[in-house]
Amino acid sequence: MNVYGYHRTSTKEQHLDRGIEEIKTYCKEHQLNLISIFTDQQTGKNFNRPRYTVLVEDVLRPGDTLIVTELDRLGRSKRDTMKQIQRFRDMGVRLMVLELPTTLMDLSKMDNSLAKLMMETINNMMLELYASMAQAELEKKEKRQREGIAMKKQRGEWDDYGRPAAIGQDEFNQAFARVASGEITPTELRNELGLSHATFYRYRKKCLENFPDILQTDR
């Protein structure tokens, strides 16, 4: 029996080390033949991930075991995750989720058919429950993001969210002093800084709030 691990983080800024180490430690403690650990740093919304695709389509074979630390490291969409779990069953691949003790039990070794059926039922229920929790957490995160974006738009801070700030406020204030002194016009400065009309006047508004006396020379 060959054992493979899979671990995923949502972004490249998140570290893969913890999950990789958990899988290695578990396999070492239980004397499992860990062949390799596949990793992706990509959203869990879907399964269109390069290393996961290689693992499932080219590597896993009947009788193999796939280990993940948590079910949401596999995926966050309940429907798609349950489809993948069924896919493993159809392939004859065993899925072990370290956070779910029922998946760590080798049910094939159970002699009592009724007890085995009960454990399989419990295991399926736990997998579906954890898949639901993973999706709920994703939906909650997306809801917070939508609300945050809406509030930023209301405050006129959409540029801060949608892209890196074009220019720092302090830098703009220094540049705007050239307008106040009559060296260049507001339009010339806006073009020079590469700012949209709305963004330029948002920066201008903040500048004038901080330095109201500059209006005396503003042309």
Buried (B, 14 or more C-beta within 10 A) or exposed (E): EBBBBBBBBBEEEEEBEEBBEBBBEBBEEEEBEBEEBBBBBBBBBEBEBEBBEEBBEEBBEEEBBBBBBBBBBBBBBBEBBBEBBEBBEEBEBBBBBBBBEBBBBEBEEBEEEEEBEEBBEEBBEBBBEBBBBBBEEBEEEEEEEEEEBEEBEEEBBBBEEEEEEBBEEEEBBEBBBBBBEEEBEBEEBBEEBEBEEEBBBBBBEBBBEEEEEBEEEBE
